[in-house]
């Protein structure tokens, strides 16, 4: 699987707001996952969110959305041109649990590099993950988090959505198992 990371922390860059108006605390209330509208739009998203928020996970999530990419580069997804007829994407804002908080940019960079290296070892084609390190506001504290973008493609819309579900599951498993 393709994976990369970058910083986006200066000037007018977006900031992850942990406790925004629509926040659903899946770590404490996993049964509320169905209240997140995006989980009904994308197979596998609910399971990935639950896995990322499970007790013992090094991370928790605060926001997600499903997107339709305007266009994709088949090479960036490890796909042929026929396999990139349809594409689907989503993002998940991920924050570190309190005892592993990313309070320095170097710490965030190190974790994202390690995670990208693990993701690149996952034998999935037609998908990629891009991690964008951002400033995060958690209550009154400032730290860093990551907006993780997942993109997949396929010959059909349903194939692209299925591939994205596989990508979400593999990355969520890698995060939870690899950073404990």
Backbone as CSV, one residue per row, in Angstrom:
resi,resn,N_x,N_y,N_z,CA_x,CA_y,CA_z,C_x,C_y,C_z
1,UNK,0.843,-1.164,0.000,0.000,0.000,0.000,0.895,1.234,0.000
2,UNK,0.468,2.263,-0.675,1.197,3.518,-0.713,0.877,4.325,0.552
3,UNK,1.870,5.041,1.092,1.661,5.865,2.280,2.681,6.993,2.302
4,UNK,2.248,8.150,2.790,3.137,9.296,2.925,2.608,10.192,4.044
5,UNK,3.407,11.131,4.455,3.028,12.046,5.527,3.578,13.420,5.221
6,UNK,3.042,14.442,5.895,3.533,15.808,5.762,3.068,16.638,6.955
7,UNK,3.708,17.789,7.137,3.297,18.765,8.151,2.401,19.798,7.499
8,UNK,1.412,20.256,8.216,0.595,21.385,7.811,0.219,22.129,9.096
9,UNK,1.173,22.910,9.613,0.963,23.506,10.939,1.144,25.017,10.984
10,UNK,1.490,25.651,9.907,1.766,27.079,9.955,0.604,27.936,9.492
11,UNK,0.680,29.199,9.811,-0.261,30.196,9.303,-1.724,29.837,9.449
12,UNK,-2.388,29.753,8.313,-3.828,29.488,8.281,-4.156,28.001,8.140
13,UNK,-3.216,27.145,8.434,-3.459,25.699,8.306,-4.593,25.271,9.239
14,UNK,-5.389,24.301,8.811,-6.470,23.815,9.676,-5.942,23.271,11.001
15,UNK,-6.753,23.398,12.029,-6.449,22.883,13.360,-7.501,21.834,13.697
16,UNK,-7.068,20.709,14.229,-8.012,19.670,14.653,-8.652,20.122,15.963
17,UNK,-9.959,20.276,15.949,-10.719,20.638,17.155,-11.319,19.355,17.699
18,UNK,-10.772,18.853,18.783,-11.199,17.560,19.304,-12.661,17.534,19.716
19,UNK,-13.080,18.496,20.473,-14.437,18.463,21.021,-15.358,19.422,20.283
20,UNK,-15.467,19.249,18.975,-16.336,20.074,18.154,-17.798,19.696,18.424
21,UNK,-18.734,20.452,17.902,-20.159,20.284,18.227,-20.696,18.889,17.911
22,UNK,-20.204,18.236,16.869,-20.710,16.909,16.498,-19.897,15.742,17.027
23,UNK,-18.973,15.996,17.945,-18.086,14.948,18.461,-18.878,13.832,19.139
24,UNK,-18.536,12.591,18.775,-19.092,11.397,19.417,-17.920,10.661,20.052
25,UNK,-17.952,10.498,21.359,-16.859,9.867,22.092,-16.981,8.340,21.990
26,UNK,-16.366,7.772,20.958,-16.474,6.329,20.710,-15.659,5.508,21.708
27,UNK,-14.695,6.115,22.349,-13.929,5.376,23.348,-14.817,5.055,24.546
28,UNK,-15.636,6.007,24.957,-16.516,5.809,26.109,-17.900,5.295,25.735
29,UNK,-18.330,5.560,24.495,-19.679,5.184,24.065,-19.655,4.563,22.669
30,UNK,-19.035,3.388,22.521,-18.904,2.792,21.187,-20.245,2.481,20.516
31,UNK,-21.281,2.262,21.280,-22.594,1.948,20.713,-23.167,3.118,19.909
32,UNK,-22.578,4.312,20.041,-23.063,5.489,19.313,-22.466,5.601,17.912
33,UNK,-21.675,4.633,17.481,-21.021,4.709,16.171,-22.047,4.907,15.048
34,UNK,-23.218,4.346,15.186,-24.260,4.500,14.169,-24.790,5.917,14.042
35,UNK,-24.511,6.774,15.017,-24.929,8.174,14.952,-24.041,8.985,14.021
36,UNK,-22.918,8.445,13.643,-21.995,9.131,12.735,-22.447,8.819,11.310
37,UNK,-23.010,9.812,10.646,-23.638,9.622,9.329,-22.699,8.965,8.313
38,UNK,-21.426,9.316,8.355,-20.471,8.789,7.373,-20.329,7.276,7.447
39,UNK,-20.604,6.684,8.605,-20.475,5.229,8.735,-21.527,4.499,7.910
40,UNK,-22.607,5.190,7.547,-23.648,4.591,6.707,-23.319,4.735,5.225
41,UNK,-22.366,5.591,4.918,-22.001,5.858,3.531,-20.845,4.994,3.050
42,UNK,-20.081,4.447,3.984,-18.860,3.754,3.592,-18.682,2.465,4.380
43,UNK,-18.738,1.327,3.708,-18.520,0.057,4.399,-17.132,0.013,5.035
44,UNK,-17.065,-0.450,6.244,-15.786,-0.588,6.917,-15.407,0.596,7.784
45,UNK,-16.035,1.745,7.590,-15.657,2.922,8.371,-16.039,2.749,9.839
46,UNK,-17.222,2.243,10.114,-17.642,2.050,11.511,-16.688,1.110,12.235
47,UNK,-16.329,0.011,11.591,-15.425,-0.955,12.215,-14.048,-0.344,12.475
48,UNK,-13.554,0.451,11.528,-12.250,1.095,11.710,-12.298,2.091,12.867
49,UNK,-13.361,2.874,12.942,-13.486,3.836,14.039,-13.547,3.122,15.384
50,UNK,-14.305,2.043,15.446,-14.391,1.290,16.699,-13.032,0.709,17.087
51,UNK,-12.315,0.177,16.107,-10.999,-0.404,16.389,-10.015,0.662,16.869
52,UNK,-10.050,1.831,16.258,-9.139,2.907,16.654,-9.447,3.449,18.046
53,UNK,-10.695,3.326,18.484,-11.111,3.870,19.772,-11.211,2.829,20.884
54,UNK,-10.855,1.605,20.606,-10.965,0.541,21.603,-10.044,0.831,22.798
55,UNK,-10.446,0.355,23.966,-9.592,0.507,25.152,-8.225,-0.105,24.850
56,UNK,-7.182,0.567,25.210,-5.829,0.084,24.939,-5.245,0.616,23.646
57,UNK,-6.070,1.215,22.788,-5.553,1.813,21.560,-4.698,3.025,21.917
58,UNK,-3.632,3.270,21.165,-2.800,4.444,21.444,-3.436,5.742,20.956
59,UNK,-4.550,5.639,20.209,-5.184,6.817,19.624,-6.673,6.843,19.921
60,UNK,-7.277,7.974,19.614,-8.722,8.109,19.603,-9.079,9.027,18.445
61,UNK,-10.308,8.963,17.994,-10.722,9.735,16.836,-11.733,10.800,17.247
62,UNK,-11.740,11.898,16.485,-12.694,12.949,16.825,-13.545,13.404,15.648
63,UNK,-13.160,13.074,14.428,-13.951,13.516,13.282,-13.623,12.658,12.075
64,UNK,-14.606,12.517,11.199,-14.409,11.785,9.950,-15.319,12.378,8.884
65,UNK,-14.976,12.136,7.640,-15.839,12.539,6.533,-15.514,11.654,5.337
66,UNK,-16.472,11.513,4.442,-16.311,10.742,3.211,-16.307,11.739,2.061
67,UNK,-15.390,11.544,1.105,-15.230,12.478,-0.006,-15.199,11.739,-1.332
68,UNK,-15.485,12.473,-2.380,-15.318,11.946,-3.736,-14.152,12.710,-4.359
69,UNK,-13.006,12.059,-4.532,-11.863,12.771,-5.117,-12.179,13.221,-6.540
70,UNK,-11.708,14.425,-6.885,-11.952,14.940,-8.229,-11.281,14.070,-9.278
71,UNK,-10.062,13.658,-8.994,-9.335,12.749,-9.879,-8.247,12.070,-9.073
72,UNK,-7.801,10.929,-9.546,-6.713,10.218,-8.883,-5.656,9.856,-9.913
73,UNK,-4.442,9.745,-9.455,-3.326,9.308,-10.284,-3.153,7.818,-10.020
74,UNK,-3.417,6.964,-11.013,-3.314,5.518,-10.796,-1.964,5.097,-10.219
75,UNK,-0.877,5.748,-10.646,0.452,5.400,-10.139,0.554,5.617,-8.629
76,UNK,-0.081,6.672,-8.116,-0.026,6.954,-6.682,-0.827,5.951,-5.859
77,UNK,-1.690,5.210,-6.523,-2.510,4.215,-5.837,-2.063,2.791,-6.153
78,UNK,-0.990,2.652,-6.913,-0.537,1.321,-7.291,-1.570,0.601,-8.134
79,UNK,-2.218,1.334,-9.043,-3.330,0.790,-9.837,-3.064,0.975,-11.326
80,UNK,-3.729,0.168,-12.117,-3.707,0.370,-13.568,-4.762,1.431,-13.899
81,UNK,-4.731,1.948,-15.126,-5.713,2.971,-15.495,-7.139,2.405,-15.444
82,UNK,-7.309,1.120,-15.795,-8.647,0.504,-15.735,-9.134,0.365,-14.297
83,UNK,-8.193,0.155,-13.382,-8.554,-0.010,-11.975,-8.851,1.326,-11.286
84,UNK,-8.655,2.426,-11.992,-8.883,3.733,-11.378,-10.090,4.459,-11.977
85,UNK,-11.018,3.702,-12.555,-12.224,4.306,-13.125,-13.062,5.025,-12.067
86,UNK,-13.116,4.480,-10.873,-13.899,5.051,-9.775,-12.997,5.199,-8.561
87,UNK,-13.229,6.257,-7.793,-12.428,6.470,-6.583,-13.325,6.975,-5.462
88,UNK,-12.911,6.663,-4.251,-13.608,7.123,-3.051,-12.540,7.424,-1.998
89,UNK,-12.844,8.353,-1.121,-11.878,8.730,-0.085,-12.607,9.110,1.195
90,UNK,-11.854,9.094,2.261,-12.365,9.586,3.538,-11.178,10.064,4.349
91,UNK,-11.483,10.771,5.432,-10.426,11.115,6.373,-10.916,10.838,7.776
92,UNK,-9.956,10.646,8.659,-10.223,10.485,10.083,-9.212,11.345,10.828
93,UNK,-9.709,12.219,11.712,-8.826,12.978,12.590,-8.467,12.095,13.774
94,UNK,-7.175,11.882,13.965,-6.667,10.980,14.997,-5.809,11.773,15.984
95,UNK,-6.057,11.519,17.259,-5.293,12.151,18.341,-4.709,11.057,19.213
96,UNK,-3.588,11.351,19.817,-2.935,10.379,20.687,-3.611,10.364,22.055
97,UNK,-3.631,9.203,22.669,-4.183,9.103,24.018,-3.301,9.939,24.950
98,UNK,-3.840,10.357,26.078,-3.199,11.365,26.928,-1.788,11.006,27.383
99,UNK,-1.483,9.729,27.594,-0.134,9.386,28.049,0.871,9.280,26.904
100,UNK,0.405,9.451,25.663,1.301,9.382,24.506,1.172,10.618,23.616
101,UNK,0.691,11.705,24.176,0.376,12.899,23.400,1.588,13.378,22.592
102,UNK,1.312,13.871,21.398,2.353,14.450,20.562,2.444,15.918,20.928
103,UNK,3.342,16.279,21.829,3.463,17.669,22.244,4.593,18.399,21.524
104,UNK,5.386,17.657,20.764,6.475,18.246,19.984,6.370,17.784,18.538
105,UNK,6.663,18.667,17.574,6.586,18.261,16.168,7.453,17.045,15.846
106,UNK,8.632,16.957,16.444,9.533,15.833,16.180,8.936,14.499,16.595
107,UNK,8.191,14.496,17.677,7.547,13.272,18.141,6.458,12.837,17.153
108,UNK,5.677,13.800,16.663,4.641,13.501,15.673,5.274,12.979,14.389
109,UNK,6.348,13.626,13.967,7.037,13.198,12.746,7.549,11.761,12.883
110,UNK,8.185,11.458,13.999,8.728,10.113,14.212,7.622,9.061,14.125
111,UNK,6.500,9.290,14.805,5.392,8.313,14.792,4.801,8.164,13.394
112,UNK,4.647,9.269,12.675,4.086,9.186,11.325,5.035,8.464,10.372
113,UNK,6.326,8.701,10.501,7.308,7.973,9.678,7.230,6.467,9.951
114,UNK,7.175,6.116,11.238,7.088,4.696,11.614,5.808,4.063,11.074
115,UNK,4.695,4.760,11.219,3.426,4.223,10.743,3.419,4.081,9.223
116,UNK,3.926,5.073,8.515,3.986,4.981,7.051,4.854,3.806,6.613
117,UNK,5.950,3.562,7.302,6.806,2.417,6.965,6.037,1.109,7.141
118,UNK,5.253,0.990,8.218,4.449,-0.226,8.430,3.353,-0.363,7.380
119,UNK,2.709,0.749,7.044,1.625,0.718,6.055,2.159,0.284,4.695
120,UNK,3.337,0.745,4.329,3.918,0.377,3.036,4.180,-1.121,2.924
121,UNK,4.227,-1.809,4.041,4.439,-3.263,4.032,3.135,-4.040,3.837
122,UNK,1.999,-3.368,3.918,0.704,-4.032,3.755,0.480,-4.299,2.274
123,UNK,0.256,-5.545,1.888,0.121,-5.888,0.467,-1.273,-5.595,-0.099
124,UNK,-1.621,-4.320,-0.169,-2.893,-3.900,-0.766,-2.588,-2.942,-1.906
125,UNK,-3.244,-3.170,-3.025,-3.090,-2.278,-4.170,-4.320,-1.387,-4.281
126,UNK,-4.248,-0.435,-5.138,-5.370,0.451,-5.467,-5.812,1.319,-4.290
127,UNK,-4.899,1.607,-3.378,-5.240,2.497,-2.267,-3.977,3.146,-1.732
128,UNK,-4.192,4.231,-0.993,-3.079,4.923,-0.361,-3.574,5.648,0.876
129,UNK,-2.610,5.994,1.730,-2.881,6.705,2.974,-1.957,7.910,3.018
130,UNK,-2.511,9.067,3.347,-1.723,10.280,3.519,-2.016,10.838,4.900
131,UNK,-0.962,10.993,5.690,-1.104,11.535,7.044,-0.644,12.983,7.035
132,UNK,-1.496,13.869,7.530,-1.159,15.284,7.611,-1.113,15.669,9.088
133,UNK,0.079,15.986,9.564,0.256,16.386,10.962,-0.240,17.820,11.101
134,UNK,-1.130,18.007,12.082,-1.729,19.322,12.308,-1.682,19.665,13.789
135,UNK,-1.799,20.928,14.074,-2.007,21.342,15.458,-3.371,20.820,15.873
136,UNK,-3.487,20.491,17.152,-4.752,19.982,17.678,-5.087,20.711,18.961
137,UNK,-6.343,21.016,19.102,-6.828,21.653,20.326,-7.721,20.653,21.042
138,UNK,-7.264,20.240,22.221,-7.995,19.276,23.037,-8.345,19.985,24.334
139,UNK,-9.619,20.341,24.482,-10.056,21.156,25.618,-9.244,22.450,25.580
140,UNK,-8.473,22.736,26.613,-7.680,23.971,26.641,-6.220,23.737,26.291
141,UNK,-5.857,22.529,25.937,-4.456,22.200,25.657,-4.196,22.144,24.155
142,UNK,-3.013,22.547,23.762,-2.588,22.444,22.370,-1.573,21.323,22.240
143,UNK,-1.710,20.525,21.200,-0.749,19.467,20.899,-0.775,19.273,19.391
144,UNK,-0.436,18.069,18.949,-0.479,17.746,17.533,-1.312,16.486,17.341
145,UNK,-1.915,16.387,16.191,-2.665,15.203,15.801,-2.441,14.985,14.322
146,UNK,-3.196,14.086,13.739,-3.054,13.819,12.308,-4.420,13.654,11.665
147,UNK,-4.570,14.296,10.531,-5.710,14.005,9.676,-5.206,12.949,8.710
148,UNK,-5.820,11.774,8.766,-5.373,10.658,7.937,-6.366,10.494,6.794
149,UNK,-5.859,10.681,5.570,-6.679,10.560,4.367,-6.490,9.169,3.780
150,UNK,-7.585,8.515,3.454,-7.603,7.188,2.855,-8.236,7.329,1.475
151,UNK,-7.575,6.821,0.443,-8.104,6.897,-0.917,-7.990,5.521,-1.553
152,UNK,-9.034,5.121,-2.278,-9.009,3.837,-2.976,-9.723,3.981,-4.312
153,UNK,-9.378,3.096,-5.223,-10.008,3.117,-6.533,-10.358,1.696,-6.966
154,UNK,-11.166,1.613,-8.017,-11.546,0.314,-8.547,-12.186,0.440,-9.914
155,UNK,-12.429,-0.687,-10.534,-13.090,-0.711,-11.844,-14.536,-0.234,-11.735
156,UNK,-15.157,-0.479,-10.580,-16.533,-0.061,-10.323,-16.569,0.721,-9.009
157,UNK,-17.658,1.404,-8.797,-17.824,2.142,-7.546,-17.816,1.200,-6.350
158,UNK,-18.489,0.069,-6.465,-18.538,-0.866,-5.340,-17.159,-1.480,-5.077
159,UNK,-16.373,-1.719,-6.122,-15.020,-2.240,-5.934,-14.136,-1.211,-5.220
160,UNK,-14.267,0.069,-5.576,-13.493,1.121,-4.921,-13.877,1.213,-3.445
161,UNK,-15.162,1.129,-3.134,-15.629,1.216,-1.751,-15.167,-0.006,-0.951
162,UNK,-15.189,-1.171,-1.577,-14.714,-2.381,-0.897,-13.216,-2.274,-0.600
163,UNK,-12.463,-1.789,-1.567,-11.018,-1.629,-1.376,-10.724,-0.616,-0.269
164,UNK,-11.513,0.465,-0.216,-11.299,1.447,0.846,-11.605,0.833,2.213
165,UNK,-12.620,-0.007,2.280,-12.912,-0.707,3.529,-11.747,-1.581,3.963
166,UNK,-11.122,-2.276,3.022,-9.950,-3.106,3.323,-8.788,-2.240,3.806
167,UNK,-8.616,-1.101,3.173,-7.551,-0.164,3.548,-7.774,0.350,4.974
168,UNK,-8.988,0.768,5.275,-9.315,1.258,6.622,-9.033,0.189,7.679
169,UNK,-9.472,-1.030,7.408,-9.276,-2.119,8.375,-7.796,-2.396,8.597
170,UNK,-7.022,-2.446,7.520,-5.594,-2.762,7.639,-4.841,-1.666,8.381
171,UNK,-5.141,-0.419,8.088,-4.435,0.687,8.738,-4.844,0.785,10.207
172,UNK,-6.132,0.637,10.497,-6.576,0.682,11.897,-5.886,-0.415,12.697
173,UNK,-5.805,-1.613,12.129,-5.123,-2.711,12.814,-3.648,-2.392,13.027
174,UNK,-3.012,-1.807,12.034,-1.601,-1.462,12.136,-1.359,-0.419,13.222
175,UNK,-2.239,0.578,13.306,-2.095,1.611,14.325,-2.256,1.017,15.720
176,UNK,-3.316,0.245,15.912,-3.614,-0.293,17.244,-2.572,-1.318,17.672
177,UNK,-2.174,-2.190,16.766,-1.220,-3.250,17.123,0.218,-2.740,17.194
178,UNK,0.546,-1.758,16.371,1.940,-1.346,16.252,2.421,-0.271,17.187
179,UNK,1.523,0.462,17.825,1.974,1.593,18.634,1.649,1.414,20.118
180,UNK,1.359,0.238,20.560,1.042,0.023,21.973,2.260,0.165,22.834
